[in-house]
Amino acid sequence: MEGGHPFDESRALAVAEVMRLAYMRGLVQVKGGNVSFIDRLRGLVYITPTGAPKHSLKPSDIAVVTVDGERIKGLPSIEYLMHLHIYKAVEEANAIVHVHPPYTLAAVEAGLKLDLEVLIEASLKIKCYAIVPKLKPGSEELAITVARTLKETGCNTAILRGHGVVAYSNQDPYDALDMVESLEDLAKIHLLRRPNPA
């Protein structure tokens, strides 16, 4: 790998697998969403590449950037700035998953407040969730706003209006995926519980 850094196959494998799982679960479109896993010791971030079909990612496809944004391997996701800003703002963040879950977005647009206590998995995994206004995908404004919101609220999950969900874990990408999956299940439950209009 460029710069003399050893390539961490296990981190790259986790990023690829979690992205495939997110696609299989219907949480992203075939070229949407992104996942990253940081190596804080070396200051490297393993992240899904831009424009690649998410259902067929292999570890060798995973891009690598430094925490300061220098590209070491491949072309990172358009949202790489958001990942880097979160890693800098939230020291306990070790992995990030960004997906586009339809039920979560539908519930927020319907004005529903998602009660984490309704689903035990959500209450155990998600400290709280914050709402971020609709901002341009891939923009530095979005990256800064999401990172600042997560740091200031202490939440480990953010819902980006009209866009998607971002969750960070202090463990690995599988744990962050578990968060967004439980939030999506919770949103579906809330939508199903709504009384039918007369």
C-alpha positions as CSV (number, residue, x, y, z in Angstrom):
1,M,0.0,0.0,0.0
2,E,1.2,3.5,-0.8
3,G,3.1,5.4,2.0
4,G,4.6,2.1,3.3
5,H,1.5,1.3,5.4
6,P,0.6,-2.3,5.8
7,F,-2.9,-3.1,4.5
8,D,-5.2,-4.4,7.3
9,E,-7.2,-7.2,5.6
10,S,-9.4,-7.7,8.6
11,R,-10.6,-4.1,8.7
12,A,-11.1,-4.1,5.0
13,L,-13.1,-7.4,5.2
14,A,-15.4,-6.0,7.9
15,V,-16.1,-2.9,5.8
16,A,-16.9,-4.9,2.7
17,E,-19.1,-7.4,4.5
18,V,-21.1,-4.8,6.4
19,M,-21.7,-2.9,3.3
20,R,-23.0,-6.0,1.5
21,L,-25.2,-6.9,4.5
22,A,-26.7,-3.3,4.5
23,Y,-27.5,-3.7,0.8
24,M,-29.1,-7.2,1.4
25,R,-31.2,-5.8,4.2
26,G,-32.5,-3.0,1.9
27,L,-30.9,-0.2,3.8
28,V,-29.0,1.2,0.8
29,Q,-29.3,1.4,-3.0
30,V,-26.8,-0.7,-5.0
31,K,-24.3,2.2,-5.1
32,G,-25.4,4.1,-2.0
33,G,-24.3,4.3,1.6
34,N,-20.8,4.0,3.1
35,V,-19.0,2.2,5.9
36,S,-15.7,2.9,7.5
37,F,-13.4,1.4,10.2
38,I,-10.5,3.4,11.7
39,D,-7.1,2.2,12.7
40,R,-6.4,4.9,15.3
41,L,-2.9,3.6,16.0
42,R,-1.8,4.3,12.4
43,G,-4.2,7.1,11.7
44,L,-5.8,5.3,8.8
45,V,-9.5,5.0,7.8
46,Y,-10.7,2.0,5.7
47,I,-13.8,3.1,3.8
48,T,-16.0,2.0,1.0
49,P,-15.0,3.3,-2.4
50,T,-17.0,5.7,-4.4
51,G,-19.4,4.5,-7.1
52,A,-18.8,0.8,-6.5
53,P,-21.7,-1.7,-6.4
54,K,-22.2,-2.4,-2.7
55,H,-23.4,-6.0,-3.1
56,S,-20.1,-7.3,-4.6
57,L,-17.4,-5.5,-2.6
58,K,-14.2,-7.4,-1.8
59,P,-11.6,-6.4,0.8
60,S,-9.2,-5.4,-2.0
61,D,-11.8,-2.8,-3.2
62,I,-11.8,-0.9,0.1
63,A,-10.2,2.6,-0.1
64,V,-7.8,3.9,2.6
65,V,-7.3,7.5,3.7
66,T,-5.5,9.2,6.5
67,V,-7.5,10.9,9.2
68,D,-6.3,14.2,7.6
69,G,-7.8,13.1,4.3
70,E,-4.7,12.0,2.3
71,R,-5.6,9.3,-0.1
72,I,-3.5,6.2,0.4
73,K,-5.4,3.6,-1.6
74,G,-8.3,3.9,-4.0
75,L,-11.0,6.6,-4.2
76,P,-13.0,6.9,-1.0
77,S,-16.8,7.4,-0.8
78,I,-18.1,10.9,-1.5
79,E,-19.0,11.1,2.2
80,Y,-15.5,10.4,3.4
81,L,-15.3,13.9,4.9
82,M,-18.2,13.1,7.2
83,H,-16.5,10.0,8.5
84,L,-13.2,11.9,9.1
85,H,-15.0,14.8,10.9
86,I,-16.8,12.3,13.1
87,Y,-13.6,10.4,14.0
88,K,-11.9,13.7,14.9
89,A,-14.9,15.0,17.0
90,V,-15.8,11.7,18.8
91,E,-12.8,9.9,20.2
92,E,-14.6,6.7,21.0
93,A,-15.8,6.3,17.5
94,N,-14.1,3.3,15.9
95,A,-16.5,2.4,13.0
96,I,-19.2,4.3,11.1
97,V,-22.1,3.1,9.0
98,H,-24.1,5.5,6.8
99,V,-27.2,4.1,5.1
100,H,-30.5,5.2,3.6
101,P,-33.2,3.3,5.6
102,P,-36.7,4.0,4.1
103,Y,-38.8,3.3,7.2
104,T,-36.7,5.5,9.4
105,L,-36.9,8.4,7.0
106,A,-40.6,7.8,6.5
107,A,-41.3,7.9,10.2
108,V,-39.4,11.1,10.7
109,E,-41.1,12.8,7.8
110,A,-44.5,11.6,9.3
111,G,-43.6,13.5,12.4
112,L,-43.2,10.4,14.6
113,K,-41.0,10.4,17.6
114,L,-39.2,7.1,17.8
115,D,-39.3,5.8,21.4
116,L,-36.2,3.6,21.8
117,E,-37.9,1.7,24.7
118,V,-40.4,0.2,22.4
119,L,-37.8,-2.2,21.0
120,I,-35.3,-3.6,23.5
121,E,-32.5,-4.0,20.9
122,A,-32.8,-0.3,20.1
123,S,-32.8,0.7,23.7
124,L,-29.7,-1.3,24.3
125,K,-27.7,-0.2,21.3
126,I,-28.7,3.4,20.7
127,K,-27.9,6.0,23.4
128,C,-30.1,8.5,21.6
129,Y,-30.6,9.8,18.1
130,A,-30.2,13.4,16.8
131,I,-31.9,15.0,13.8
132,V,-29.8,16.8,11.2
133,P,-31.5,19.1,8.7
134,K,-31.4,18.4,5.0
135,L,-27.9,19.4,3.6
136,K,-26.1,18.6,0.4
137,P,-24.7,15.1,0.4
138,G,-20.9,14.9,0.3
139,S,-20.6,18.6,1.4
140,E,-18.3,19.8,4.1
141,E,-21.3,21.6,5.6
142,L,-23.0,18.2,6.1
143,A,-19.8,16.6,7.4
144,I,-19.2,19.4,10.0
145,T,-22.8,19.5,11.1
146,V,-23.2,15.8,11.6
147,A,-19.9,15.5,13.6
148,R,-20.8,18.6,15.7
149,T,-24.3,17.3,16.4
150,L,-23.1,13.9,17.5
151,K,-20.5,15.4,19.8
152,E,-22.8,18.0,21.3
153,T,-25.7,15.7,21.9
154,G,-23.7,12.7,23.0
155,C,-25.9,10.5,20.7
156,N,-24.3,7.7,18.7
157,T,-26.9,7.9,15.9
158,A,-28.1,10.7,13.7
159,I,-31.0,10.9,11.3
160,L,-30.2,13.1,8.3
161,R,-33.5,14.4,7.0
162,G,-34.3,13.4,3.5
163,H,-31.0,11.5,3.3
164,G,-30.3,8.7,5.7
165,V,-28.9,7.6,9.0
166,V,-25.3,7.7,10.5
167,A,-24.3,5.6,13.4
168,Y,-20.9,5.2,15.1
169,S,-19.7,2.3,17.3
170,N,-16.8,2.1,19.8
171,Q,-16.4,-1.5,18.5
172,D,-16.6,-2.3,14.8
173,P,-18.8,-1.9,11.7
174,Y,-21.0,-4.9,12.6
175,D,-22.0,-3.1,15.8
176,A,-22.8,0.1,14.0
177,L,-24.9,-1.8,11.5
178,D,-26.7,-3.4,14.4
179,M,-27.7,0.1,15.5
180,V,-29.1,1.2,12.2
181,E,-30.9,-2.1,11.7
182,S,-32.6,-1.8,15.1
183,L,-33.5,1.8,14.4
184,E,-35.1,0.8,11.1
185,D,-37.0,-2.0,12.8
186,L,-38.2,0.5,15.5
187,A,-39.4,2.9,12.8
188,K,-41.3,0.1,11.1
189,I,-43.0,-0.8,14.4
190,H,-44.0,2.8,15.0
191,L,-45.4,3.1,11.5
192,L,-47.4,-0.1,11.9
193,R,-48.7,1.0,15.2
194,R,-50.2,4.2,13.8
195,P,-54.0,4.2,13.9
196,N,-55.7,4.0,10.6
197,P,-57.2,7.3,9.4
198,A,-61.0,7.3,9.7
